Amino acid sequence: MKKRLLALAMASVMVIGTGCSSGKTDAPATTPAQTEAKTESKAETDAPKETEGSMEPVTIKVANYALLEQGYEAFWNGVKTGFEAENPNITIEWVTAPYGEIVNQVINMAGGGDRIDMIFGEIGWVPGLADAGLTVPVTDVLPADYLADFYPAILDSFNIDGQPYGLPMYVSPYVLYYNTELFEQAGLDPAAPPTTYDEMLEYAEKLSKLKDSNGNPVYAFGQTTASVPVSGSSINGMIFNFGGTLLADDGTLSVDNQGFKDAITMLKTLDEKGYNPQNAKLKDLRNLFALGQLAMYYDQSWGFNGIQSINPDAKNFTASAKPLSGGAGKGQSILQAHCLMYADNGDAQREACSKLTQYLVTSEVLNDYLANITPAYPAKKDMEGSENMNPVLAGAAGSAENVTAQVFVPQINDLNLELCTLAQSVTVSGKDVDAAIADFKKAAEAILEQ
């Protein structure tokens, strides 16, 4: 266990990026304490069978980096207030650290014998934490009838050896955000965004001729390639757009396919034409988009929070579209999710975590959050069609149904970083695509052999 914790700790130092957008939104955060409380009978029906002593006071430690980010604190503190009011025998103790440090916090505490009960994090964290023994299958914590309401394909995206090791709170593919005002200035119909990469390049030629109000050039299309795991995940989503693969079903490397090469070739094309900002993080693209210097870009749906925190008026020109299709691909994308993970710290802790989850992942608690704070799609069937969904996602509706589940391996973050190195080699360094892919294969195979 200590060896696995040390290995994970070293890898998690690299998990610093922009997966969760920060910044205060201009919409008020409606807390669960202000929503209609669920009835006691429903809570009893949804909860797992109580174990002996389950009504004794219990404190659960929940790791949550979002409490330190503007725009999120009111919601999460409202969760604590509302849940504890309904469950007076359970106390939530937040464990916080910045986004890039929270995984290390969990690992370090576990190394000292103080294991977190529940973690709010991202889907990319699941395989490493599971490999370190710090998260267990969600079926060990949550009742089958509750899990049955989650979309099977989404829940399957969290599978390791056939069992889901994380529970999605809400999900997103990488959606295409675009600036309707820049489309109009370029003579393009803002109601008809591109659907393929070929169409995007035609649009980009016109958009790249624009300048913003200060005379700065407008980038036509943004795809993050900076050296952080979330950028590699986004590049992987682009590979799926083209019908390519990174890993085979058995977790071995699978990049000898046309879709993989087409995606890397497109990155090189975008760079050569000056359409894509070099070596940009998601937060850099959000900033450029908010300031009117980027016409189109790929982001997680909740990236709109970051856009709006920079420019509250962005809601007037931001629209979304489904991921583009390229080559023989059908525009599939990689699933992104903010999720919950659990440790097995005994019956009382598991039961308390189950109750908190069944309180949290509901329409009553999440609707306002998804509408005003973190635009995203529901992971549960009974939350589908919510009238409170953020309108900026309307154009990308249905995207979450066209995702490809990435095979989970403990080294996925390292592979994502290597994808960023590949992207930079064909853009910043100007390397030939075939030679760059050959170098990537050697590095990736060495990573998977570790």
QUIGI-V239841 format. One record per residue. N is the residue number from 1. RES is the residue in three letters. OMEGA is omega in whole degrees, 0 to 359 (* if undefined). Layout:
n;res;omega
N;RES;OMEGA
N;RES;OMEGA
This chain:
n;res;omega
1;MET;182
2;LYS;179
3;LYS;180
4;ARG;178
5;LEU;180
6;LEU;180
7;ALA;179
8;LEU;179
9;ALA;180
10;MET;180
11;ALA;185
12;SER;175
13;VAL;181
14;MET;183
15;VAL;178
16;ILE;183
17;GLY;190
18;THR;183
19;GLY;178
20;CYS;181
21;SER;176
22;SER;180
23;GLY;183
24;LYS;178
25;THR;179
26;ASP;178
27;ALA;180
28;PRO;179
29;ALA;178
30;THR;185
31;THR;179
32;PRO;179
33;ALA;181
34;GLN;180
35;THR;179
36;GLU;183
37;ALA;175
38;LYS;184
39;THR;181
40;GLU;181
41;SER;178
42;LYS;180
43;ALA;180
44;GLU;180
45;THR;184
46;ASP;186
47;ALA;176
48;PRO;180
49;LYS;184
50;GLU;178
51;THR;181
52;GLU;180
53;GLY;185
54;SER;180
55;MET;175
56;GLU;179
57;PRO;180
58;VAL;176
59;THR;177
60;ILE;179
61;LYS;184
62;VAL;178
63;ALA;186
64;ASN;180
65;TYR;187
66;ALA;179
67;LEU;181
68;LEU;182
69;GLU;183
70;GLN;178
71;GLY;184
72;TYR;187
73;GLU;182
74;ALA;180
75;PHE;186
76;TRP;175
77;ASN;174
78;GLY;175
79;VAL;180
80;LYS;182
81;THR;183
82;GLY;182
83;PHE;181
84;GLU;176
85;ALA;179
86;GLU;183
87;ASN;187
88;PRO;178
89;ASN;182
90;ILE;177
91;THR;175
92;ILE;174
93;GLU;181
94;TRP;170
95;VAL;188
96;THR;173
97;ALA;177
98;PRO;184
99;TYR;183
100;GLY;184
101;GLU;189
102;ILE;179
103;VAL;176
104;ASN;179
105;GLN;179
106;VAL;181
107;ILE;181
108;ASN;178
109;MET;179
110;ALA;179
111;GLY;178
112;GLY;178
113;GLY;182
114;ASP;187
115;ARG;175
116;ILE;179
117;ASP;187
118;MET;184
119;ILE;168
120;PHE;184
121;GLY;185
122;GLU;185
123;ILE;181
124;GLY;179
125;TRP;191
126;VAL;186
127;PRO;180
128;GLY;180
129;LEU;177
130;ALA;180
131;ASP;179
132;ALA;180
133;GLY;184
134;LEU;172
135;THR;184
136;VAL;176
137;PRO;182
138;VAL;177
139;THR;176
140;ASP;187
141;VAL;189
142;LEU;182
143;PRO;184
144;ALA;182
145;ASP;176
146;TYR;181
147;LEU;183
148;ALA;182
149;ASP;177
150;PHE;179
151;TYR;185
152;PRO;182
153;ALA;179
154;ILE;179
155;LEU;179
156;ASP;180
157;SER;180
158;PHE;186
159;ASN;168
160;ILE;184
161;ASP;174
162;GLY;180
163;GLN;180
164;PRO;181
165;TYR;175
166;GLY;180
167;LEU;181
168;PRO;170
169;MET;177
170;TYR;189
171;VAL;175
172;SER;162
173;PRO;169
174;TYR;181
175;VAL;177
176;LEU;173
177;TYR;178
178;TYR;184
179;ASN;184
180;THR;181
181;GLU;177
182;LEU;176
183;PHE;180
184;GLU;179
185;GLN;181
186;ALA;181
187;GLY;180
188;LEU;180
189;ASP;181
190;PRO;178
191;ALA;182
192;ALA;179
193;PRO;179
194;PRO;178
195;THR;179
196;THR;178
197;TYR;177
198;ASP;177
199;GLU;180
200;MET;180
201;LEU;177
202;GLU;177
203;TYR;185
204;ALA;180
205;GLU;179
206;LYS;183
207;LEU;183
208;SER;179
209;LYS;182
210;LEU;171
211;LYS;180
212;ASP;184
213;SER;179
214;ASN;178
215;GLY;179
216;ASN;179
217;PRO;179
218;VAL;172
219;TYR;185
220;ALA;187
221;PHE;181
222;GLY;172
223;GLN;183
224;THR;178
225;THR;182
226;ALA;186
227;SER;172
228;VAL;185
229;PRO;182
230;VAL;176
231;SER;176
232;GLY;177
233;SER;179
234;SER;176
235;ILE;177
236;ASN;176
237;GLY;177
238;MET;176
239;ILE;177
240;PHE;177
241;ASN;183
242;PHE;181
243;GLY;181
244;GLY;179
245;THR;172
246;LEU;181
247;LEU;173
248;ALA;182
249;ASP;180
250;ASP;177
251;GLY;177
252;THR;182
253;LEU;181
254;SER;182
255;VAL;178
256;ASP;180
257;ASN;186
258;GLN;181
259;GLY;178
260;PHE;181
261;LYS;181
262;ASP;181
263;ALA;180
264;ILE;176
265;THR;178
266;MET;176
267;LEU;179
268;LYS;179
269;THR;179
270;LEU;180
271;ASP;182
272;GLU;180
273;LYS;180
274;GLY;182
275;TYR;189
276;ASN;176
277;PRO;182
278;GLN;169
279;ASN;184
280;ALA;170
281;LYS;177
282;LEU;181
283;LYS;177
284;ASP;179
285;LEU;177
286;ARG;180
287;ASN;179
288;LEU;180
289;PHE;181
290;ALA;182
291;LEU;178
292;GLY;181
293;GLN;179
294;LEU;187
295;ALA;181
296;MET;173
297;TYR;176
298;TYR;177
299;ASP;167
300;GLN;184
301;SER;182
302;TRP;174
303;GLY;179
304;PHE;176
305;ASN;180
306;GLY;178
307;ILE;185
308;GLN;178
309;SER;178
310;ILE;182
311;ASN;181
312;PRO;180
313;ASP;183
314;ALA;180
315;LYS;181
316;ASN;181
317;PHE;181
318;THR;173
319;ALA;182
320;SER;176
321;ALA;179
322;LYS;176
323;PRO;181
324;LEU;173
325;SER;180
326;GLY;179
327;GLY;179
328;ALA;182
329;GLY;181
330;LYS;177
331;GLY;177
332;GLN;180
333;SER;179
334;ILE;180
335;LEU;171
336;GLN;182
337;ALA;162
338;HIS;192
339;CYS;179
340;LEU;178
341;MET;189
342;TYR;169
343;ALA;177
344;ASP;179
345;ASN;177
346;GLY;185
347;ASP;184
348;ALA;180
349;GLN;179
350;ARG;181
351;GLU;180
352;ALA;178
353;CYS;178
354;SER;179
355;LYS;179
356;LEU;180
357;THR;182
358;GLN;172
359;TYR;189
360;LEU;187
361;VAL;180
362;THR;177
363;SER;183
364;GLU;184
365;VAL;190
366;LEU;185
367;ASN;181
368;ASP;179
369;TYR;181
370;LEU;180
371;ALA;192
372;ASN;186
373;ILE;185
374;THR;179
375;PRO;181
376;ALA;180
377;TYR;180
378;PRO;177
379;ALA;183
380;LYS;181
381;LYS;185
382;ASP;176
383;MET;182
384;GLU;176
385;GLY;181
386;SER;178
387;GLU;181
388;ASN;180
389;MET;182
390;ASN;184
391;PRO;181
392;VAL;181
393;LEU;186
394;ALA;183
395;GLY;181
396;ALA;181
397;ALA;181
398;GLY;181
399;SER;183
400;ALA;179
401;GLU;183
402;ASN;181
403;VAL;175
404;THR;179
405;ALA;176
406;GLN;177
407;VAL;181
408;PHE;169
409;VAL;182
410;PRO;184
411;GLN;187
412;ILE;179
413;ASN;178
414;ASP;177
415;LEU;177
416;ASN;177
417;LEU;179
418;GLU;174
419;LEU;177
420;CYS;177
421;THR;177
422;LEU;180
423;ALA;181
424;GLN;180
425;SER;180
426;VAL;180
427;THR;182
428;VAL;184
429;SER;177
430;GLY;183
431;LYS;175
432;ASP;185
433;VAL;182
434;ASP;180
435;ALA;180
436;ALA;179
437;ILE;178
438;ALA;177
439;ASP;179
440;PHE;181
441;LYS;180
442;LYS;181
443;ALA;182
444;ALA;178
445;GLU;177
446;ALA;178
447;ILE;183
448;LEU;178
449;GLU;183
450;GLN;*
